Amino acid sequence: MSQDIKQVISEQVKNNPVVLYMKGSPQFPQCGFSANAVGILNAIGVQELFTVDVLQDPEMRQGIKDFSNWPTIPQLYIKGEFIGGSDIMIEMYQSGELKAML
């Protein structure tokens, strides 16, 4: 991962309360897992969602995987902390833990 991409990702997760690295956009998700992640965040009323479409930049797509040491996308960050992917979001949503964090 280039230092530039690492710096960009670091600033994105630091400067935005809720960041979702996903395939596509919230309006047009390009995979079921990304659609699911957006649906969960909408269901709990997240207003300020910063999203990054990793399909637009192959370096960003690999960079976020290296940054978090997590192999899949989507990836959710809340207040600078890596939360996890779609499966973890589902579990945390169902338990109420995700809403409590927000």
C-alpha positions as CSV (number, residue, x, y, z in Angstrom):
1,M,0.0,0.0,0.0
2,S,1.4,3.4,-1.0
3,Q,1.9,6.0,1.7
4,D,-0.5,8.3,-0.1
5,I,-3.4,5.8,0.0
6,K,-2.6,5.0,3.7
7,Q,-2.7,8.8,4.4
8,V,-6.0,9.3,2.6
9,I,-7.7,6.4,4.4
10,S,-6.3,7.5,7.7
11,E,-7.7,11.0,7.2
12,Q,-11.1,9.7,6.0
13,V,-11.6,7.5,9.1
14,K,-10.3,10.3,11.4
15,N,-12.3,13.2,10.0
16,N,-15.7,11.5,9.5
17,P,-17.7,9.9,12.3
18,V,-19.1,7.0,10.2
19,V,-17.2,5.7,7.1
20,L,-18.3,2.9,4.9
21,Y,-15.9,1.5,2.3
22,M,-18.2,-0.2,-0.2
23,K,-18.7,-1.4,-3.7
24,G,-20.9,1.2,-5.4
25,S,-22.7,4.1,-3.7
26,P,-25.5,4.1,-1.1
27,Q,-28.0,4.8,-3.9
28,F,-26.6,2.1,-6.2
29,P,-24.7,-0.6,-4.3
30,Q,-22.8,-2.9,-6.5
31,C,-22.9,-6.0,-4.3
32,G,-25.4,-7.5,-1.9
33,F,-23.1,-7.1,1.1
34,S,-22.7,-3.4,0.4
35,A,-26.4,-3.0,0.0
36,N,-27.0,-4.8,3.3
37,A,-24.5,-2.5,5.1
38,V,-26.2,0.6,3.8
39,G,-29.6,-0.8,4.7
40,I,-28.5,-1.4,8.3
41,L,-27.0,2.1,8.7
42,N,-30.2,3.6,7.2
43,A,-32.4,1.5,9.5
44,I,-30.6,2.8,12.6
45,G,-30.9,6.4,11.3
46,V,-27.3,7.3,10.5
47,Q,-27.4,10.8,9.0
48,E,-23.7,11.6,8.4
49,L,-22.4,8.7,6.4
50,F,-19.2,9.1,4.4
51,T,-18.8,6.4,1.8
52,V,-16.0,5.4,-0.5
53,D,-16.7,3.4,-3.7
54,V,-13.7,1.1,-3.9
55,L,-14.6,0.1,-7.4
56,Q,-13.5,3.5,-8.6
57,D,-9.9,3.0,-7.5
58,P,-8.1,-0.3,-7.5
59,E,-5.4,1.1,-5.3
60,M,-8.0,2.2,-2.7
61,R,-9.7,-1.2,-3.0
62,Q,-6.5,-3.0,-2.0
63,G,-5.4,-0.3,0.3
64,I,-8.4,-0.5,2.6
65,K,-7.9,-4.3,2.9
66,D,-4.3,-3.7,3.9
67,F,-5.1,-0.8,6.2
68,S,-7.6,-2.8,8.3
69,N,-6.0,-6.2,7.7
70,W,-9.5,-7.4,6.7
71,P,-10.0,-9.3,3.4
72,T,-13.5,-8.2,2.4
73,I,-15.5,-5.2,1.6
74,P,-17.7,-3.5,2.8
75,Q,-15.8,-2.2,5.8
76,L,-17.3,0.1,8.5
77,Y,-15.4,2.6,10.7
78,I,-17.1,4.5,13.5
79,K,-15.2,7.3,15.2
80,G,-12.0,6.1,13.7
81,E,-12.4,2.5,14.9
82,F,-12.6,-0.4,12.5
83,I,-15.9,-2.2,13.2
84,G,-16.0,-5.0,10.6
85,G,-17.8,-6.1,7.5
86,S,-21.3,-7.1,6.6
87,D,-21.6,-10.2,8.8
88,I,-20.3,-8.3,11.9
89,M,-22.7,-5.4,11.2
90,I,-25.7,-7.8,11.0
91,E,-24.8,-9.3,14.4
92,M,-24.2,-5.9,16.0
93,Y,-27.4,-4.6,14.5
94,Q,-29.4,-7.5,15.8
95,S,-28.0,-7.2,19.3
96,G,-28.5,-3.4,19.4
97,E,-24.7,-2.9,19.9
98,L,-24.3,-1.0,16.6
99,K,-27.1,1.5,17.4
100,A,-25.6,2.1,20.8
101,M,-22.2,2.9,19.3
102,L,-23.8,5.6,17.1
